[in-house]
Amino acid sequence: MPDDPEALGAEFDMFVARAGVTVPADRRTGILAGYAEFRAQIALLHAPRPHTAEMANIFRLTKLESGA
């Protein structure tokens, strides 16, 4: 992910142009900020996580006994 704001803007412009989308100039700053946040979230999802990051809850399905 580009750390440079200009590089991030160029990457965003390339993807928008490839998709054939026109972003109004007055909305570009806000959408670009959202794109930067989206890229940060993708990096978190693809980062390795230790086993301690797993849920603490364990679900167990047990068969109910009939005639109780």
C-alpha positions as CSV (number, residue, x, y, z in Angstrom):
1,M,0.0,0.0,0.0
2,P,1.4,3.4,-0.9
3,D,2.4,5.5,2.1
4,D,2.7,8.6,0.0
5,P,-0.6,10.5,-0.4
6,E,0.3,11.3,-4.0
7,A,0.9,7.7,-4.8
8,L,-2.3,6.6,-3.1
9,G,-4.2,9.3,-5.1
10,A,-2.6,8.0,-8.3
11,E,-3.5,4.4,-7.5
12,F,-7.1,5.5,-6.7
13,D,-7.3,7.4,-10.0
14,M,-6.1,4.4,-11.9
15,F,-8.7,2.1,-10.4
16,V,-11.5,4.6,-10.9
17,A,-10.5,5.1,-14.5
18,R,-10.2,1.4,-15.1
19,A,-13.7,0.9,-13.7
20,G,-15.0,3.8,-15.9
21,V,-16.3,5.7,-12.9
22,T,-16.3,9.5,-12.7
23,V,-15.8,11.0,-9.3
24,P,-17.0,14.6,-8.8
25,A,-14.1,16.9,-7.8
26,D,-15.9,18.1,-4.7
27,R,-16.2,14.5,-3.4
28,R,-12.8,13.2,-4.3
29,T,-11.2,14.1,-1.0
30,G,-13.8,12.2,1.1
31,I,-13.8,9.2,-1.2
32,L,-10.0,9.1,-1.3
33,A,-10.0,9.1,2.6
34,G,-12.4,6.2,2.5
35,Y,-10.2,4.4,0.0
36,A,-7.2,4.8,2.3
37,E,-9.2,3.4,5.2
38,F,-10.4,0.5,3.0
39,R,-6.8,-0.3,2.1
40,A,-5.8,-0.3,5.8
41,Q,-8.6,-2.7,6.6
42,I,-7.6,-5.1,3.8
43,A,-4.0,-5.1,5.2
44,L,-5.4,-6.1,8.6
45,L,-7.5,-8.9,7.2
46,H,-4.5,-10.4,5.3
47,A,-2.0,-10.0,8.2
48,P,-1.1,-13.2,10.1
49,R,-2.7,-13.4,13.5
50,P,-1.6,-15.5,16.5
51,H,-3.8,-18.2,17.9
52,T,-4.6,-15.9,20.9
53,A,-6.6,-13.6,18.5
54,E,-9.2,-16.4,18.1
55,M,-12.6,-16.2,19.9
56,A,-12.7,-17.1,23.5
57,N,-16.1,-18.7,23.2
58,I,-16.5,-22.4,22.3
59,F,-19.8,-23.6,21.0
60,R,-20.8,-27.2,21.6
61,L,-23.8,-28.9,20.1
62,T,-25.1,-31.8,22.1
63,K,-27.9,-34.1,21.3
64,L,-31.0,-33.7,23.6
65,E,-32.1,-36.9,25.3
66,S,-35.8,-37.7,24.6
67,G,-38.1,-38.6,27.4
68,A,-36.5,-36.5,30.0
